[in-house]
Amino acid sequence: MVKSLKAFQKCALTLSVLGASLASIAQAQVTNKHVEATQVFSLAEIKRVAVERNWDLLAAKSGIDTATAQQIVAREFPNPTASVFTSKFNTDANPNSTVQGNSFWHRSYDTIFAVSQLVEIGGKRSSRQAAAKAGGAGARARFYDARRLLDQGVTKAYVNVLLTENQAQILKHSAQSLRREADIAGTRFRAGDISDSDKKRIEINAERFDLDAKTAEVAAASSRIAVEVLMGITHPHGDWRPAESLDQLAGAAREHAIVKPDAARPDLLAAEADLRRARADVRLQKSMRIPDPTLSLQYEHQPPDQPNTIGFGISFPLPLWNLNKGAIKAAQAEQELASIQIEKIQAQIFSEIITAEHAYHDADERRQRYENQIRPKSEQVRQAFRFSYEKGGAALVDLLTAERDDNDVRLATVQAMADSANAAADLAAARNVLAESELTSRK
């Protein structure tokens, strides 16, 4: 009976262990499926999707459509005016009948059919078309400037994803390292080599690193969602992971942009287009002082003496009271403002390029020093104190200080890498140029 009971307990224990193993395998399969389902995006793929779906860029693109519509309006001629009216109805007792008859067409009514056409003179039409053409060029330049800024923003958001994920990994690694030390401390505590307070201090530091890692994971998820918003995804979840590493982006600096002699930044091209539009508007407002004639052609039917006659006419407003001085003054003020805006943007571009160059070189130098000098030395110090503490040759305070210092150095290293990648993105955006011929040829 006792043997049967022991055999039953052994069988139950085996089944329990087997069930736990199967559950672990099933959980691992679910996790693997989740990892396989997670999308992997490269920076180039994210930029491509953002160009196609980003809301701000789509709004800038609609500005091109509006400017194109304005160009169509500027090319159109004013429509002619047709009029018809009948007069000289006899209100007396005698009818309007004539020897030709008493029908409506044969009565002595005075019926006039007229067509009038406004003719723009003084260069109004050409000035209006020039202003519309400049407005179209400005809208296209603003679109490419929005694309330049979007490219910069997507790159920096992608770098932030890599930064927060690296920070989470570093904090997890620090927590795991202290947990191993806590296990060793537990063995030494049972042997009487250290006190219970020393063991608990290691455990507390490990828990703190673990909590910081979880906070960093939340920040990483938020940064992935921010990238999806730039991609124009309506329901972002942050369920993707980057294809590149932070080290790859930090080392791939795009400072080799060659400035073309006939090229400029899109925001400067937009300001220059605004100036051309303002100048055309000044010419238009000045030409408005010249009155536009309206040519008329009419056919008149009035039986019986001269039943069918034609006539020609011309009319125009007399420029006596309104010489369009207010509109001319406003257009000249807009022209002056556009000219000042060009000077301001030129100064901004110069300062942005100089600032971005200094920032990139400084960030890249810090990255190299952290990667090649500071980070290896910090790792050596941490390993030395860890080995010494495990052998009883170092105090707990020294070990915890070395762990914290090495954790800070690793975090500073990835921050320097992110700063280098961000500075490279700023430098590329500052040096982004577009030729006038490319602006007019691109759709």
C-alpha positions as CSV (number, residue, x, y, z in Angstrom):
1,M,0.0,0.0,0.0
2,V,2.8,2.4,0.9
3,K,4.7,1.5,-2.2
4,S,1.6,2.2,-4.3
5,L,1.1,5.6,-2.7
6,K,4.8,6.5,-3.4
7,A,4.5,5.4,-7.0
8,F,1.3,7.5,-7.4
9,Q,3.0,10.6,-5.9
10,K,6.0,10.1,-8.2
11,C,3.7,9.8,-11.2
12,A,1.8,12.9,-10.2
13,L,5.0,14.8,-9.7
14,T,6.2,13.7,-13.2
15,L,2.9,14.8,-14.8
16,S,3.2,18.1,-13.0
17,V,6.7,18.8,-14.3
18,L,5.7,17.7,-17.8
19,G,2.7,20.1,-17.7
20,A,4.9,22.9,-16.6
21,S,7.3,22.1,-19.4
22,L,4.5,22.1,-22.0
23,A,3.2,25.3,-20.6
24,S,6.6,26.9,-20.9
25,I,7.0,25.6,-24.5
26,A,3.6,27.0,-25.4
27,Q,4.4,30.4,-23.9
28,A,7.7,30.4,-25.7
29,Q,5.9,29.7,-29.0
30,V,3.4,32.5,-28.4
31,T,6.3,34.9,-27.6
32,N,8.2,33.8,-30.8
33,K,5.0,34.4,-32.8
34,H,4.7,37.8,-31.3
35,V,8.4,38.6,-32.2
36,E,7.8,37.3,-35.7
37,A,4.7,39.5,-36.0
38,T,6.5,42.6,-34.9
39,Q,7.5,44.7,-37.9
40,V,11.0,45.8,-38.6
41,F,11.4,49.2,-40.2
42,S,14.6,50.8,-41.5
43,L,15.0,54.6,-41.4
44,A,14.7,54.7,-45.2
45,E,11.4,52.8,-45.1
46,I,10.0,55.1,-42.5
47,K,10.9,58.2,-44.5
48,R,9.3,56.8,-47.6
49,V,6.0,56.1,-45.7
50,A,6.2,59.5,-44.0
51,V,6.5,61.3,-47.4
52,E,3.5,59.5,-48.6
53,R,1.2,59.8,-45.6
54,N,2.4,62.5,-43.2
55,W,-0.4,65.0,-42.6
56,D,1.6,68.1,-42.5
57,L,3.3,67.2,-45.8
58,L,0.0,66.4,-47.4
59,A,-1.3,69.9,-46.2
60,A,1.8,71.5,-47.8
61,K,1.1,69.5,-51.0
62,S,-2.4,70.9,-51.1
63,G,-0.9,74.4,-51.2
64,I,0.7,73.4,-54.6
65,D,-2.8,72.5,-55.9
66,T,-4.2,75.9,-54.6
67,A,-1.4,77.8,-56.3
68,T,-1.9,75.8,-59.6
69,A,-5.6,76.8,-59.4
70,Q,-4.6,80.4,-59.1
71,Q,-2.4,80.2,-62.2
72,I,-5.4,78.8,-64.1
73,V,-7.5,81.7,-62.9
74,A,-4.8,84.2,-63.9
75,R,-4.7,82.8,-67.5
76,E,-8.5,83.1,-68.0
77,F,-10.1,86.0,-69.8
78,P,-13.1,87.8,-68.3
79,N,-16.4,86.6,-69.7
80,P,-18.4,88.8,-72.1
81,T,-21.7,90.2,-70.9
82,A,-24.9,89.7,-72.9
83,S,-28.0,91.8,-72.4
84,V,-31.4,92.2,-74.0
85,F,-34.2,94.6,-73.2
86,T,-37.3,96.0,-74.9
87,S,-38.8,99.4,-74.4
88,K,-41.3,102.0,-75.8
89,F,-44.4,100.1,-74.9
90,N,-47.4,102.3,-75.7
91,T,-49.6,102.8,-72.6
92,D,-52.2,104.8,-74.4
93,A,-55.3,103.3,-76.0
94,N,-53.6,103.2,-79.4
95,P,-51.7,99.9,-80.0
96,N,-48.1,99.6,-81.1
97,S,-49.0,98.0,-84.4
98,T,-47.3,99.0,-87.6
99,V,-48.0,98.6,-91.3
100,Q,-45.9,95.4,-91.0
101,G,-48.3,93.8,-88.6
102,N,-49.4,93.6,-85.0
103,S,-47.2,90.7,-83.9
104,F,-44.6,91.2,-81.2
105,W,-41.8,91.4,-83.7
106,H,-43.7,93.8,-86.0
107,R,-44.8,96.2,-83.4
108,S,-43.0,99.5,-82.8
109,Y,-41.2,98.2,-79.7
110,D,-37.5,99.1,-79.3
111,T,-35.7,95.8,-78.7
112,I,-31.9,95.9,-78.2
113,F,-29.5,92.9,-78.1
114,A,-26.0,93.8,-76.8
115,V,-22.7,92.0,-76.1
116,S,-20.0,93.7,-74.0
117,Q,-16.4,92.6,-73.4
118,L,-14.0,94.0,-70.8
119,V,-10.5,94.4,-72.2
120,E,-7.6,94.6,-69.7
121,I,-4.8,97.0,-70.7
122,G,-1.7,98.4,-69.1
123,G,-0.1,95.0,-68.4
124,K,-2.6,93.9,-65.8
125,R,-3.0,90.4,-67.3
126,S,0.8,89.8,-67.5
127,S,1.4,91.1,-64.0
128,R,-1.4,88.9,-62.6
129,Q,0.1,85.8,-64.4
130,A,3.6,86.6,-63.1
131,A,2.3,86.9,-59.5
132,A,0.4,83.5,-59.9
133,K,3.5,81.9,-61.3
134,A,5.7,83.1,-58.5
135,G,3.0,81.9,-56.0
136,G,3.2,78.5,-57.6
137,A,7.0,78.4,-57.2
138,G,6.7,79.5,-53.6
139,A,4.2,76.8,-52.8
140,R,6.4,74.1,-54.3
141,A,9.4,75.4,-52.4
142,R,7.5,75.4,-49.2
143,F,6.5,71.8,-49.9
144,Y,10.1,70.8,-50.3
145,D,11.1,72.7,-47.2
146,A,8.4,70.9,-45.3
147,R,9.8,67.6,-46.7
148,R,13.3,68.7,-45.5
149,L,12.0,69.4,-42.0
150,L,10.1,66.1,-42.0
151,D,13.2,64.2,-43.0
152,Q,15.1,65.8,-40.1
153,G,12.2,65.1,-37.7
154,V,11.8,61.5,-38.7
155,T,15.6,60.9,-38.4
156,K,15.7,62.4,-34.9
157,A,12.6,60.5,-33.8
158,Y,14.1,57.3,-35.1
159,V,17.4,58.0,-33.2
160,N,15.3,58.7,-30.0
161,V,13.8,55.2,-30.4
162,L,17.2,53.6,-30.6
163,L,18.4,55.8,-27.6
164,T,15.6,54.8,-25.3
165,E,15.8,51.1,-26.3
166,N,19.6,51.2,-25.6
167,Q,19.0,52.9,-22.3
168,A,16.5,50.2,-21.3
169,Q,19.0,47.4,-22.3
170,I,21.8,49.0,-20.3
171,L,19.7,49.4,-17.2
172,K,18.5,45.8,-17.5
173,H,22.1,44.6,-17.9
174,S,23.0,46.6,-14.8
175,A,20.1,45.0,-12.8
176,Q,21.1,41.5,-14.0
177,S,24.7,42.2,-13.0
178,L,23.7,43.3,-9.5
179,R,21.4,40.3,-9.2
180,R,24.3,38.0,-9.8
181,E,26.2,39.9,-7.2
182,A,23.2,39.5,-4.9
183,D,23.3,35.7,-5.4
184,I,27.0,35.7,-4.5
185,A,26.3,38.0,-1.6
186,G,23.7,35.5,-0.3
187,T,26.3,32.8,-0.4
188,R,28.8,34.9,1.5
189,F,26.1,36.0,4.0
190,R,25.4,32.4,4.8
191,A,29.1,31.8,5.2
192,G,29.3,34.8,7.6
193,D,31.5,36.9,5.4
194,I,29.2,39.9,5.0
195,S,26.3,41.3,6.9
196,D,22.6,41.1,6.0
197,S,22.6,44.9,5.4
198,D,25.3,44.6,2.7
199,K,23.3,41.9,1.0
200,K,20.1,44.0,1.1
201,R,21.9,47.0,-0.3
202,I,22.9,45.1,-3.4
203,E,19.3,43.8,-3.8
204,I,18.0,47.4,-3.4
205,N,20.3,48.7,-6.1
206,A,19.3,45.9,-8.4
207,E,15.7,46.7,-7.9
208,R,16.3,50.4,-8.6
209,F,18.0,49.6,-11.9
210,D,15.2,47.2,-12.8
211,L,12.6,50.0,-12.2
212,D,14.6,52.4,-14.2
213,A,14.7,49.9,-17.0
214,K,10.9,49.6,-17.0
215,T,10.6,53.3,-17.2
216,A,13.0,53.4,-20.1
217,E,10.9,50.7,-21.8
218,V,7.8,52.9,-21.5
219,A,9.8,55.8,-23.0
220,A,10.9,53.6,-25.8
221,A,7.3,52.6,-26.6
222,S,6.3,56.3,-26.6
223,S,9.1,57.1,-29.0
224,R,8.0,54.3,-31.3
225,I,4.5,55.7,-31.3
226,A,5.8,59.2,-32.0
227,V,7.5,57.8,-35.1
228,E,4.3,56.2,-36.2
229,V,2.5,59.5,-35.9
230,L,5.0,61.1,-38.2
231,M,4.3,58.2,-40.6
232,G,0.7,59.1,-40.7
233,I,-0.6,56.0,-39.0
234,T,-4.1,56.7,-37.7
235,H,-4.0,54.1,-34.8
236,P,-0.3,53.9,-33.6
237,H,0.6,51.1,-31.2
238,G,4.4,51.2,-31.3
239,D,4.5,47.5,-32.2
240,W,7.7,47.6,-34.4
241,R,11.4,47.7,-33.9
242,P,14.2,49.5,-35.8
243,A,16.4,47.7,-38.3
244,E,19.5,49.9,-37.8
245,S,21.6,50.2,-34.6
246,L,22.5,53.5,-32.9
247,D,26.1,52.9,-33.7
248,Q,25.4,52.6,-37.4
249,L,23.5,55.9,-37.5
250,A,26.1,57.7,-35.4
251,G,28.9,56.6,-37.7
252,A,27.0,57.5,-40.9
253,A,27.4,61.2,-40.9
254,R,26.0,63.0,-43.9
255,E,28.3,66.0,-44.0
256,H,29.4,65.4,-47.6
257,A,26.6,67.6,-49.1
258,I,28.0,69.6,-52.0
259,V,26.4,73.0,-52.4
260,K,25.5,73.6,-56.0
261,P,26.4,77.1,-57.3
262,D,22.8,77.6,-58.6
263,A,21.1,76.0,-55.7
264,A,19.6,77.3,-52.4
265,R,17.6,76.0,-49.5
266,P,13.9,75.5,-50.2
267,D,12.9,78.1,-47.6
268,L,15.1,80.6,-49.3
269,L,13.7,79.7,-52.7
270,A,10.2,80.2,-51.2
271,A,11.2,83.7,-49.9
272,E,12.6,84.6,-53.3
273,A,9.4,83.5,-55.0
274,D,7.4,85.6,-52.5
275,L,9.5,88.6,-53.5
276,R,8.8,88.0,-57.2
277,R,5.1,87.7,-56.4
278,A,5.2,91.0,-54.4
279,R,6.9,92.8,-57.2
280,A,4.4,91.5,-59.7
281,D,1.6,92.6,-57.4
282,V,3.1,96.1,-57.2
283,R,3.1,96.3,-61.0
284,L,-0.5,95.0,-61.1
285,Q,-1.7,97.6,-58.6
286,K,0.0,100.4,-60.5
287,S,-1.5,99.3,-63.7
288,M,-5.0,99.4,-62.1
289,R,-4.8,103.2,-62.3
290,I,-5.3,102.8,-66.1
291,P,-9.0,102.3,-66.7
292,D,-10.0,99.2,-68.7
293,P,-12.4,99.8,-71.6
294,T,-15.5,97.8,-72.2
295,L,-16.3,97.3,-75.9
296,S,-19.9,96.8,-76.8
297,L,-21.7,95.6,-80.0
298,Q,-25.5,95.9,-80.2
299,Y,-28.3,95.0,-82.6
300,E,-31.5,97.2,-82.4
301,H,-34.9,96.3,-83.8
302,Q,-37.6,99.1,-83.9
303,P,-40.1,99.0,-86.7
304,P,-41.3,100.6,-88.9
305,D,-38.8,103.2,-90.1
306,Q,-35.5,101.6,-89.3
307,P,-36.4,98.1,-88.1
308,N,-32.9,96.7,-88.0
309,T,-29.7,98.6,-86.9
310,I,-26.4,97.8,-85.3
311,G,-24.2,99.9,-83.1
312,F,-20.8,100.0,-81.5
313,G,-19.8,101.5,-78.1
314,I,-17.0,101.8,-75.7
315,S,-17.1,102.7,-72.0
316,F,-14.5,103.1,-69.2
317,P,-14.4,104.5,-65.7
318,L,-13.0,107.9,-65.2
319,P,-10.0,108.0,-62.9
320,L,-11.0,111.1,-61.0
321,W,-11.5,110.2,-57.4
322,N,-9.8,106.7,-56.9
323,L,-6.2,106.4,-58.2
324,N,-5.6,103.1,-56.3
325,K,-3.0,104.7,-54.0
326,G,-3.9,102.6,-51.0
327,A,-3.6,99.3,-52.8
328,I,-0.3,100.4,-54.3
329,K,1.1,101.4,-50.9
330,A,0.1,98.1,-49.4
331,A,1.7,96.2,-52.3
332,Q,4.9,98.2,-51.9
333,A,4.9,97.4,-48.1
334,E,4.5,93.7,-48.9
335,Q,7.5,93.9,-51.3
336,E,9.6,95.6,-48.7
337,L,8.7,92.9,-46.2
338,A,9.5,90.1,-48.6
339,S,12.9,91.7,-49.2
340,I,13.6,91.9,-45.5
341,Q,12.5,88.3,-45.1
342,I,15.0,87.1,-47.6
343,E,17.9,88.8,-45.7
344,K,16.6,87.2,-42.5
345,I,16.4,83.7,-44.0
346,Q,19.9,84.0,-45.5
347,A,21.3,84.9,-42.1
348,Q,19.4,82.1,-40.5
349,I,20.7,79.6,-43.0
350,F,24.3,80.7,-42.5
351,S,24.0,80.5,-38.7
352,E,22.2,77.1,-38.9
353,I,25.0,75.6,-41.0
354,I,27.8,77.0,-38.8
355,T,26.0,75.9,-35.6
356,A,25.3,72.5,-37.0
357,E,28.9,72.0,-38.2
358,H,30.2,72.9,-34.7
359,A,27.6,70.7,-33.0
360,Y,28.3,67.7,-35.2
361,H,32.1,67.9,-34.8
362,D,31.7,68.3,-31.0
363,A,29.2,65.4,-30.7
364,D,31.2,63.1,-32.9
365,E,34.3,63.8,-30.9
366,R,32.5,63.0,-27.7
367,R,31.1,59.8,-29.2
368,Q,34.6,58.6,-30.2
369,R,36.1,59.4,-26.9
370,Y,33.3,57.6,-25.0
371,E,33.5,54.6,-27.3
372,N,37.3,54.3,-27.6
373,Q,38.6,55.6,-24.2
374,I,36.1,56.2,-21.4
375,R,33.8,53.2,-21.9
376,P,36.6,50.5,-22.0
377,K,38.3,52.0,-19.0
378,S,35.0,52.0,-17.1
379,E,34.3,48.4,-17.9
380,Q,37.8,47.4,-16.7
381,V,37.3,49.2,-13.4
382,R,33.9,47.6,-12.9
383,Q,35.3,44.1,-13.7
384,A,38.2,44.7,-11.3
385,F,36.0,45.7,-8.4
386,R,33.6,42.9,-9.1
387,F,36.3,40.3,-9.0
388,S,37.9,41.9,-6.0
389,Y,34.6,42.0,-4.1
390,E,33.8,38.4,-5.0
391,K,37.2,37.4,-3.5
392,G,36.6,39.5,-0.4
393,G,39.2,42.1,-1.3
394,A,36.9,45.1,-1.9
395,A,34.2,46.8,0.2
396,L,30.6,46.8,-0.9
397,V,30.6,50.6,-1.3
398,D,33.4,50.3,-3.8
399,L,31.5,47.7,-5.8
400,L,28.2,49.7,-5.8
401,T,30.1,52.9,-6.8
402,A,31.8,51.1,-9.7
403,E,28.5,49.6,-10.9
404,R,26.8,53.0,-10.8
405,D,29.7,54.7,-12.5
406,D,29.9,52.1,-15.2
407,N,26.1,52.4,-15.7
408,D,26.3,56.1,-16.0
409,V,29.2,55.8,-18.5
410,R,27.3,53.4,-20.7
411,L,24.2,55.7,-20.6
412,A,26.4,58.7,-21.5
413,T,28.0,56.7,-24.3
414,V,24.7,55.9,-26.0
415,Q,23.6,59.5,-25.4
416,A,26.8,60.7,-27.1
417,M,26.0,58.3,-30.0
418,A,22.4,59.7,-30.2
419,D,23.7,63.3,-30.1
420,S,26.1,62.5,-32.9
421,A,23.3,61.1,-35.1
422,N,21.0,64.0,-34.3
423,A,23.8,66.5,-35.1
424,A,24.4,64.7,-38.4
425,A,20.6,65.0,-39.2
426,D,20.7,68.7,-38.3
427,L,23.7,69.3,-40.5
428,A,22.1,67.5,-43.4
429,A,18.9,69.5,-43.0
430,A,20.9,72.8,-42.8
431,R,22.8,71.9,-46.0
432,N,19.8,70.7,-47.9
433,V,19.7,72.6,-51.2
434,L,17.5,72.6,-54.3
435,A,18.2,74.1,-57.7
436,E,15.7,76.4,-59.2
437,S,15.5,74.1,-62.3
438,E,14.8,71.1,-60.1
439,L,12.1,73.1,-58.3
440,T,10.2,73.8,-61.6
441,S,10.8,70.4,-63.1
442,R,9.6,68.3,-60.1
443,K,6.0,67.5,-59.5
